[in-house]
Amino acid sequence: MDIRDILRQARTRLLEGDYDSALKLYLEAVEQNPDSLAALNALGFILYFKNDTERGFGFCRRAVELYPDDAYARKGLGLYLERMGHYEEAVMSVRKAIELDPDFVDAYHDLAFIFYKAGDFDSAREWLARGASKCHDARYRRVFDRFFSKLDDISPR
């Protein structure tokens, strides 16, 4: 099967929430083209939620090595670095994602998450507010609002 077909099928499975099928297809895509940014980023995403840190980190690291200016790859790497306890590197990676794409709302949310996990609630609130100011999608805005509520419950202003 052609890699474009594999990637198309994998994305469909991913959007349907069939992570196991998507994972198999993206692994097939990377086998055919080890430099496929779409496959590397998707594998990082899927494996993060499957708690397969070692493999997921490898795909994210490879994506950043090959595509250092890809904001999504930088953000993904940052989440893995946080999970592995490398707080400062995680912050730098996600901040680089924001620098590369200042309108990448998800990166602001994830940077706030990293600060939240580290117990730095003021910084979490600051980055969440920056991201919320750029967020124009009502559904995603609710995600920001829930995070603000969580922060207010833990650390009132």
N, C-alpha and C positions, 0 to 999 in steps of 0.2 A: 504494500500500500504506500502511496506517495505521502511524504511528510506533511504536506498541506492538508491532506485528508485526515491524517492521524490527529493533527492539531485541531482541526475543525471538530472531529468527533470527541476529542478529549475535552474541549471547551464546552461542548453541549452537555457531556456527562457531568462536568464540574458544575455548570449552572443548574443542572437538575438535582444536584446534591449527591450524586453517585460518585463519591470520592474514590472508592476502590477501583471502579472501572476507569475513571479519569487518571488515577495514579498509574495504572498499567499502560494506558495509552501514552501518557507523557514520558514514561520510562522508555517506551518503544521509540518515541520521537527523539529522545536524547541519544539513544543508541544509534539512530540513523544520522543525527546531527548533534554532536556533543556541544556545539556552540549556539544552539537554539535558545534565544533569550526567552521566548514565550514558554518553552518547556521548562527551562531552569527556574524561572519565576514561579510558574504554576506548581512545580514540584516543591519548591520552598514553602509555598502557601499550604499545600495539602499536608505535607509532612509536619509542619508546625502544629496543625490541629490534630494530627495523629500522634503527637508527642514523640516523633522520631527525630530527635534533636540532631544527632550526629549526621545522619544522611541529609536532612533538610539544610543544616548549616553548610554542608559541603556544596550543595547546589547553589545556595545563595552566595557563598564566597566565590564560586566559579563565575556566577553571573556578574558580580561586581568586578572581578578581575578582567573579564572580557569586555564588559560594558560599564566602565566607571562613571559614566554620566547618566545612567538609568536610575531615576528616582525610586522606582518600585523596588529594584534590586537592593538599593541602599537601605530602604525602609525595612525590607525583609531581613537583611543581614543584621540590622539594629535590633530587631525583635529577638533573633537567635542569640545575639551577644548578651542581651539582658537576661534571657533565660539561662545562659551559661555563667552569669554572675559578673560579666564584664561591663559594669554600669557606665563608666566614662566612655568606653569605645562605642557602646550602644547609643548613647546620647549623641556622640559625634557623627555616627553613621546616619541617624535619622535627621539630625540637623542638616547634614549634607544633602539628604533627599529633599528637604524643604528649600534649601538654597538652589538646588537644581530645578525644582518645580514649585514655586511659591503658592501655586493654587492647588496643590496636591493635599486636599483636606484630610485624607486618611493618615498622612504622615504626622500632622499636628496631633491627631487623636492618639496615634501610637506613641509619639514623644511624651504626651501627657501621661499615657499609661506607664511608660518607663519611669517617669518621675514619681507617679503614684506608687508603683511597686517598691520604689526606693524610700518611700515615706516623705518625699519632698512635695507636700500637697500644695504649697504656694506656687511652685514651678509648674506642677501639673495643671493647676487652675489657670495660670497665665497662658500656657500653650493651648489648652483647651479653648480658652476665650479667643485666641488668635485664629484657631481653626474654625470655630463657630462663626466668626465674622466673615469667613470666606465660603461658608457652607450655604448653598442655595437649594439643596435637595431636602424637602420636608421630612422624608423618611430618615435620612441620615442625620438631620438636625435633631430628631428625637433621640438618637444614639448619644449625641453630645449632651442633650438635656439630662438624660439618665446618668451620665457620667458626672455632670455638675451636681446632681442630687446626691450621688454617692459621696462625692467629695464634701459636700455640705454636711452630710450625716457624720462623717469622720472628723472633719476639721471645719467647723463653722467659720465664716468670714469674720 
